[in-house]
Amino acid sequence: MRLSLTGFALLAVALTVPGRAQDTDLAKQLADAQDKLSTSLHSYTLLSDENAKLRADAERAAADNAGLQSQLQAAHQTIENLKAMAAAAGQLDSLRTQVRQLQDQVADLAQQNYDLKNKLAMQGPAPTRAVPPASPKPKTP
């Protein structure tokens, strides 16, 4: 039999009214009902406390998750930047190689120029051609 709180109160009043004989069965039912009520209230309190704790934990976890998401996004951006820098570094190495090749070519050309100048100096002065003076052109009227 299930009794409401009002029923418990009425039963308790009926059992405690002076002059009435107490029924042991009703007293036992009242005691059992009060024990169940006490247990239920205690369980409710425990569950309510656990629920509040779990809500707080969930809020904390959501905040942690948001922080980790922003860190992850920053890490992805850093990775993309590093990839771009690596690609630029690869191009930089290629350009450095080209500069070294050009420097080697310039050094070779400078050496060839020096050799040709020495060769010309060893041959003596170059013969000069006499260029006849240019004749004046007749002016046309």
CYANA upper distance limits for C-alpha pairs under 8 A (distance plus 0.5 A):
  3 LEU  CA      7 GLY  CA      5.81
  3 LEU  CA      8 PHE  CA      6.79
  3 LEU  CA     33 ALA  CA      8.21
  4 SER  CA      8 PHE  CA      6.75
  5 LEU  CA      9 ALA  CA      6.72
  6 THR  CA     10 LEU  CA      6.69
  7 GLY  CA     11 LEU  CA      6.47
  8 PHE  CA     12 ALA  CA      6.48
  8 PHE  CA     30 LEU  CA      7.38
  8 PHE  CA     33 ALA  CA      8.18
  8 PHE  CA     34 GLN  CA      8.45
  9 ALA  CA     13 VAL  CA      6.66
 10 LEU  CA     14 ALA  CA      6.55
 11 LEU  CA     15 LEU  CA      6.65
 11 LEU  CA     26 LEU  CA      8.32
 11 LEU  CA     30 LEU  CA      7.60
 12 ALA  CA     16 THR  CA      6.69
 12 ALA  CA     30 LEU  CA      7.66
 13 VAL  CA     17 VAL  CA      6.50
 14 ALA  CA     20 ARG  CA      8.48
 15 LEU  CA     20 ARG  CA      7.98
 15 LEU  CA     21 ALA  CA      8.41
 15 LEU  CA     22 GLN  CA      6.21
 15 LEU  CA     23 ASP  CA      8.14
 15 LEU  CA     26 LEU  CA      8.42
 15 LEU  CA     27 ALA  CA      7.62
 16 THR  CA     22 GLN  CA      8.42
 22 GLN  CA     26 LEU  CA      8.21
 22 GLN  CA     27 ALA  CA      7.73
 23 ASP  CA     27 ALA  CA      6.69
 24 THR  CA     28 LYS  CA      6.46
 25 ASP  CA     29 GLN  CA      6.67
 26 LEU  CA     30 LEU  CA      6.52
 27 ALA  CA     31 ALA  CA      6.61
 28 LYS  CA     32 ASP  CA      6.56
 29 GLN  CA     33 ALA  CA      6.41
 30 LEU  CA     34 GLN  CA      6.47
 31 ALA  CA     35 ASP  CA      6.57
 32 ASP  CA     36 LYS  CA      6.59
 33 ALA  CA     37 LEU  CA      6.47
 34 GLN  CA     38 SER  CA      6.46
 35 ASP  CA     39 THR  CA      6.49
 36 LYS  CA     40 SER  CA      6.39
 37 LEU  CA     41 LEU  CA      6.48
 38 SER  CA     42 HIS  CA      6.52
 39 THR  CA     43 SER  CA      6.48
 40 SER  CA     44 TYR  CA      6.43
 41 LEU  CA     45 THR  CA      6.60
 42 HIS  CA     46 LEU  CA      6.69
 43 SER  CA     47 LEU  CA      6.51
 44 TYR  CA     48 SER  CA      6.37
 45 THR  CA     49 ASP  CA      6.57
 46 LEU  CA     50 GLU  CA      6.57
 47 LEU  CA     51 ASN  CA      6.40
 48 SER  CA     52 ALA  CA      6.70
 49 ASP  CA     53 LYS  CA      6.68
 50 GLU  CA     54 LEU  CA      6.55
 51 ASN  CA     55 ARG  CA      6.60
 52 ALA  CA     56 ALA  CA      6.71
 53 LYS  CA     57 ASP  CA      6.61
 54 LEU  CA     58 ALA  CA      6.49
 55 ARG  CA     59 GLU  CA      6.66
 56 ALA  CA     60 ARG  CA      6.63
 57 ASP  CA     61 ALA  CA      6.50
 58 ALA  CA     62 ALA  CA      6.55
 59 GLU  CA     63 ALA  CA      6.73
 60 ARG  CA     64 ASP  CA      6.63
 61 ALA  CA     65 ASN  CA      6.42
 62 ALA  CA     66 ALA  CA      6.66
 63 ALA  CA     67 GLY  CA      6.80
 64 ASP  CA     68 LEU  CA      6.62
 65 ASN  CA     69 GLN  CA      6.50
 66 ALA  CA     70 SER  CA      6.83
 67 GLY  CA     71 GLN  CA      6.79
 68 LEU  CA     72 LEU  CA      6.49
 69 GLN  CA     73 GLN  CA      6.64
 70 SER  CA     74 ALA  CA      6.66
 71 GLN  CA     75 ALA  CA      6.59
 72 LEU  CA     76 HIS  CA      6.68
 73 GLN  CA     77 GLN  CA      6.75
 74 ALA  CA     78 THR  CA      6.66
 75 ALA  CA     79 ILE  CA      6.65
 76 HIS  CA     80 GLU  CA      6.77
 77 GLN  CA     81 ASN  CA      6.71
 78 THR  CA     82 LEU  CA      6.60
 79 ILE  CA     83 LYS  CA      6.62
 80 GLU  CA     84 ALA  CA      6.80
 81 ASN  CA     85 MET  CA      6.67
 82 LEU  CA     86 ALA  CA      6.48
 83 LYS  CA     87 ALA  CA      6.72
 84 ALA  CA     88 ALA  CA      6.72
 85 MET  CA     89 ALA  CA      6.48
 86 ALA  CA     90 GLY  CA      6.67
 87 ALA  CA     91 GLN  CA      6.92
 88 ALA  CA     92 LEU  CA      6.53
 89 ALA  CA     93 ASP  CA      6.69
 90 GLY  CA     94 SER  CA      6.97
 91 GLN  CA     95 LEU  CA      6.70
 92 LEU  CA     96 ARG  CA      6.58
 93 ASP  CA     97 THR  CA      6.72
 94 SER  CA     98 GLN  CA      6.84
 95 LEU  CA     99 VAL  CA      6.65
 96 ARG  CA    100 ARG  CA      6.71
 97 THR  CA    101 GLN  CA      6.74
 98 GLN  CA    102 LEU  CA      6.63
 99 VAL  CA    103 GLN  CA      6.55
100 ARG  CA    104 ASP  CA      6.65
101 GLN  CA    105 GLN  CA      6.72
102 LEU  CA    106 VAL  CA      6.59
103 GLN  CA    107 ALA  CA      6.62
104 ASP  CA    108 ASP  CA      6.67
105 GLN  CA    109 LEU  CA      6.59
106 VAL  CA    110 ALA  CA      6.51
107 ALA  CA    111 GLN  CA      6.66
108 ASP  CA    112 GLN  CA      6.65
109 LEU  CA    113 ASN  CA      6.50
110 ALA  CA    114 TYR  CA      6.61
111 GLN  CA    115 ASP  CA      6.61
112 GLN  CA    116 LEU  CA      6.60
113 ASN  CA    117 LYS  CA      6.66
114 TYR  CA    118 ASN  CA      6.72
115 ASP  CA    119 LYS  CA      6.62
116 LEU  CA    120 LEU  CA      6.64
117 LYS  CA    121 ALA  CA      6.60
118 ASN  CA    122 MET  CA      6.63
119 LYS  CA    123 GLN  CA      6.91
120 LEU  CA    124 GLY  CA      7.27
120 LEU  CA    125 PRO  CA      8.48
121 ALA  CA    125 PRO  CA      7.85
